[in-house]
Amino acid sequence: MTDDRSKQSAYAAAGVDIDAANETLARMREAIRSTYTPEVLSDVGSFGGLFSAAAFKDLSDPVLVASTDGVGTKTMVAARLGRWEGIGRDLVNHCINDVLVQGARPLFFLDYVASAVLEPAVTAAVVDGIAAACREAGIALLGGETAEMPGVYKSGQMDVVGTVVGVADRPTLITGERIIAGDAVLALPSSGLHPNGYSLARSALAAFDWTIPRDELGGATIGEALLAMHRSYLPEINALRAADIDIKGLAHITGGGIVENLPRILPEGLGARLASAMWRTPPIFDLIAEAGSVPDDEMRRVFNLGGGMLVVLPAGQAPVALNTLAEDTGATDPVLAGEIVSGEGVVIA
């Protein structure tokens, strides 16, 4: 008969270190608790996270809105540079933006972090970033999973995935069904690559030194540009709704770019005509296109190219919306990017 220590040693020999898992949890515990809102009824280590539905009592017909996503191979950029602090923020903001599209208020978040070999400091850095983004958004990190899976993941690799749950009042859901020709399209700027397209970006830029400041990137390094945080558009959308702007549709621009994401919210028979000159394209995209000989059409299908979130609203409200964003959030880059037109697809001039 073997004791617990010998069992753990055998497990460690097989590639899974229980002591490392316990150390990781200890490092993360306070960061997780720091996100708890009054609705959280459970503590770290519970089998299931408990969240009070009393948060819905002010809604006439509450609808839960959920989204799961990951940061893809951006983790390989973080591993190459040894910088993990932003990956957790990317994950939370990405998921929040997805439920924002339907008008949901985010409530709580769940994370999944897996690797071949558990490195407590690295995993804790990722979860610290998740917790920080949750605190900034006013949502709880309600639970999650940290998995050590040798044989599934290669050494040095990490997978980071999250789920957000939000709530919306059914009468105020943002569905896109009220969009008509003549509506305006505002573009809220991205800070760089959203967590998509990194396989292409890494391939195109593989021959460069990612640690040297580059003039074409405004003095930033390639590594810094690739790790630029995926921003949350929660403050901007909250400001627009507080100003009674009639948001008819929202499109979060991730994989597929503007040309594939905007049509997802448009009624049949409608398209959009946009002017790319109206918004600033972060220079990292130009470098990827040039170094990888990537044609314009493919760049537009893979990347956001600087238009991170598109807002469809009545044309007459566009000036008020832009002023609201500038005054209430300090955002100076949102622009009137174009309009909804009869037809199909998105034309970017």
N, C-alpha and C positions, 0 to 999 in steps of 0.2 A: 504493500500500500504506500502511495506517495503522499507527501504533504503538499500544502499550497505552494511553498517555495519551489519545489521541484516541478510542479505543474507549470508555474509561471516561467521557469527557466526553459522548459521544453517548448512552450509557446513562443518565447523569445527566440529560441533556436530556429523555430519555423518561420520567423520573420515578424512576429507581432509582439510588441513590448508593452505589457499592461502598465508597468511603472511609468513609462513615457506618457501613456494616455492619462494617467492620474495626474502627472505633473502638468500636462497641458490643460486639464480641467481646472486645476488650482490656479494657473496663470490667468485663465479666462473668467473665473467666477465673478469677480467684482465688476469687470467690464460689462458682463451680461446683466448683473443686477442694476447697474447704473441706468439701464434703459427702461426699467420697469415703470409702467404707468399705474394709476390707481386701479385699473381694470384687471391687472394681472393677479391671479389668485394662487399661483404655484411658485415654487422656487427652483433654482438650478438643481438638476438631478432628478426631477420628477419624470415619471414615465411619459406623461403627456402634459403639455402646457395648458393652463386654464386661463380663460379670458372671459370676463363678465360681459354678457349681452346687454347689460344695462346701458352700454354705450350707444345702443340703437334707439333708446326710448324717445329721442327727439325727432325720429324719422317716421313719416306716415306709412311707408311701405319699404322697409329696409331690404336691400339686395347685397349679398356678399359678392365681392369681385376678387378673384385670386389669379396669381400669375407665378409661374416658375421659370427661372432662367439661370444662365451661368455667365462666366466671363471668358469662356472659350480658351484659346491659346494665348491670351494675354498673360496667363500664368507663366508661360514659357519665357516671355519678355522679363517678367519679374524675377524668374529664376536666373536668367542670364545676367541680370544686373544686381541680384541680391537685394532687391527692394520690394518688399511685400506690403508696406503700410497702406498703399492705395487700393489694393485689389478688393478688400472688403467693402470699401466705400463705393467702388464701381458696381459691385454686385447689388447692394441695397438700392442705390440710385436708379440702376437699370430697371429693377423690378417695380419700384415706386412709379417710375415714368409710364410703365406699361398699364398699371391700373388707373393712373391719372387720365389716360386716354378716354376712359368711359365715365369719368367724373367721380371716381371713388376717393374717399378719404382713407389713407392707409392706416391700419390698426396695429398689426403685429407682423413679425418676420421670423422665418425659420431658415437655418443654414445647414449645409452639408459640405464638409471639408474632408477630402480623402487624398491619400498619398501612399506611395510604396513603403516609405519609412517615415514614421511620425517624428518630426522635429519640433519639440514643444515651443521653442522660441519663434519659429516661422509660423506655425499654426496660430499661436497666440497673437502674433502681429496681424494676421489676417482677420481674426475674430475681433481684435481691438478696433480695426477699421470698420468692421460691420457694426459694432456697438456704437462707435462715434457717429456714423451716418444715421443709425436709428435714433440716437439722442437728438441730432439736428432736425430730424423729421418729426420728432415727438411720438415715435412708435416703439413698441416693446420688442426686444429680441426674446421671443417666447420659448424657443427651444432649438434643438438641432442635433447633428450627429458629426462626430469626428471619427473617421475610419482609417485604419492602417491596413492596406491591401496589397501585400507583395505578390507579384505575379500578374496582377491586374494592371497596375501602374508601373512604369519604368522608374528607376532610381532618379530622384531629382524632380520628378513631375508631381503636380498637384492638380486636383479638380476642385473647383469651388462653385457651388450651386446654391440658390436660395429661392424661397417661396415667400411672397407677401400676400396678406389677406387684408382687403379693405372693405369699406361699406359705402353704399350710395343709396340715396332715396330714389325709388323707381321713377317718380315724376320728373326728376332732374337728371336722369341718366343722359350721358352724351353718346349718341348713337350714330350721328351723321345723317340720319334719315330726313332732317329738315333742311339740309344743304340745297341751295338752288344756284343756278347760273347767275353770275354777277357778285356773289359773295367774295369777300376778300380773303387772302391767305397771308398770314403773318408768319415769319420765320424767326424762331428763337435760336440763337447761335449755340453751336456745340463748342466744346473746349478741345476737340480733336476727335480721334477715333472713339466711337462708342465700342463696347466690347464685342466687336465683330470685324471681320476682314483681316484679322491678325495673321492668319496663315499666308495670305497674299502679301501683307506688309513685311513680314519677316523674310519671305522669299526675295522680295524686291530689294530689300535693304541689307541682305546677308553679307555682302562684301564690304560694307562700310564699318568704320569704327564708331560704335554707338556712344562713346564716352567723350568725344571731342566736340566742343562748341562749334556750331556751324552758322555762318553768316546768313544763309538762306532760311534758317530757322529762327532768326532774330537773336542769335547767340545761345540758343538752347542746344542741347545734344539730341541726337536721335532717340536715345533712351528716354530722356525727359519728355520728348514729344509723344512717344509711343505710350508712356505711362501717365500722360495727362488724365486727370480724373474725369470719369463720366459724370457730368453734373446732373443734379436733380432739378427738374422744372417745377417742383411743388410750389416754391415761393411765387413764381410768376403766375401759375394757374390760380393759386389762391387769391392773388391780388386782382386778377381779372374778374373772378367770380364775385369778390367783395365789391367791385365797382359796377356790378350788374351788367357786365359785358355778356352778350348772348353768344356763348361759345357753342357753335353748332357741331363742330368736329375737331378732333385732335389726332395727329399722327406722329407717333414716336419713330424717328428715323434710325433704324438699325439695319440688319442684313436685308438687302434688296434696295437700299437707298430710297431716295424720294420717289423714283419712278415706279417702284413696286409697293411702297408703304402707303402713300397718299391715296391711291385708288381703293385701298381696302375699306376706306370709310365713306366713299362717294356713292350716292345712289346711282342706279343704272342710267346710262345716257349722259353722265356728266364726267368731265375731265378737268384738267387745270392747265393754265399757261403761266409759267413762272420765269423770272429773269434772274439768272444766277449772279449777275453783276450787282444785284441789290444786297447780297450778303457777302461777308468776308470768308474766304476759304482758307483755313489754317494751312500754312506752308508745308506741313508734313505730307499733305495729299499731293502737292505738286512734285515733291521729291519722290514719293512712291511711284507716281505715274511716269516720271522721267526715268528713274533708275530701273523700273521693271518693264518699261515700254508698254504700259497698260493704256489701251485706248480710252477715249472719253466715255464712250457708252458703257464700258465695263466698270470704270471708276464710279459712274453714277448708279450702277446696279449693286455695287459692293459697299460703298461708303456713304456717309451722310454729307460729306464735302462742306461742312460748316453749318448746314441747316439741321439742327438737332431735334426740334419739335415744331411741327406746323400747326397753326391755329386757324380754323375757318370760322368766320364771323361776318355779320352784315357789313357791307362796305362802308356804310355811314358811321359805324362805330370804330373803324380802324384808327382814326386820329386819337380818339379818347383812349383806346386800348394802348397805343404806343406811349402816350403821355403817362398813363397809369403805371406802365412798366418802368418807365424812366424815374418817376417820382417815388413810387412805393417800394421798388426793389433795387433801385440803383442801376438797373440794366440799361445800357446805352446802345447795345447792338441790335436789339430786335428791329426788324424791318418789314415793310410791306413788300412781300415777295412776288405777288401776282394775284390772279383771280380764278374763280371757278368758271368754266365755260361748258357749253353744250358739246357733246362728243364723247370720246373715250381716251383714256391714257393721260399722261403728263408730258407736256412739251416744255423743255427748259431751253430758253434762248441764250 
